[in-house]
């Protein structure tokens, strides 16, 4: 059984910004990015434990063909996508585990 993906509001903002930038570079490139991101979402759902943790329980899956990482957390009943960041972004901007 695959767990459902739940997206934090920031994910839509991150993805919209990346889409716009790629569309400005070449018409249709933003659509290619979206297809690659959706394929990564599918892989996360199917193989959520495959990707290594980068901070506590926060894991990162890289997007094929594009320099973006999808940061997510595996919970009991869902997979929470926290953000999508360009690989050149400062690692201090990466999501951190929740403090207990």
N, C-alpha and C positions, 0 to 999 in steps of 0.2 A: 504494500500500500504506500502510495506516495503522499507526502505531506503537502498541504496547500501553501502557496507562497503568499505572504502578506508584505505589503510595501509601505515603508515609511514615506511621509509626504516628500521628503527631500529627493527621493529616487526620481520622481517625475520631473523635478526641476533640473537635476543633474542630466537626465536623459534628454530633455528638451534642449538644453544648452549644447550638448554634444551633437545632437541631431542638426541643430541650426548651423553650427560651425562647419560640419561636414557637407551640408547642402550648399553652403556658401562656396565651398571649395570646388564642388562639382555636383550638378543636378543628379539626384538618385543615390549619391553616396550616403546621405543620411538614412535612406531606406535600407541600404546594405548594412549599416550599423545596427539598425533596429532588428533586422533578421539575425545578425550575429548575437546580439544581446538576448533575443528570444531563445535562440539555440542554447545559450549559456544558462538561461533560466530553466530550460528543459533538463539540461545536464545536472544542474543543482538539485532539481527535484528527484531525478533518478539516482544520483550518486552523491547525496548531500554530505556523507561522511568522508568522501574521497579527498576533498580539498582540505589542505592543512590549516589549522588555526594560525592566525597571525598575531592576535592579542586575546589571551584568555579563550573564550568560546567564540570569538569572532573569526570567521573563515573568509578566505578570498578566492574567488574563481576568476581567472583571466578570460577576457573575451577574445575569441579567435579573430585574427586579422586586424584588430584594433587595440590600441594600447590602453585598455580600460580594465579595471578590476571591479568585480561585484562583491561587496562586503555583506555578509549575511550571518545569521545566528540560527542554529538548530535548536528548536524547543520541542517539548513533548508532542504537541499536536499541530505544529506549524513551522515553517521556515520563514524567518523575518529578514527581508532584504533591507539593509540599513542605508546603503548609499552606493553609487557608482562613481568611481574616481579615475581620472587619467593617471597612468602609471608614473608620470613625471611629477605628480603632486607631492608636496612635502608629506612624509610619513606621519608627521605630527597631526595631520588632518584626518588620518585614518580613524575609524570608529574604535572606541575603547570598550572593554567589557564593563558591564554595569557593576557598580560597587554594591556589595551586600550589606 
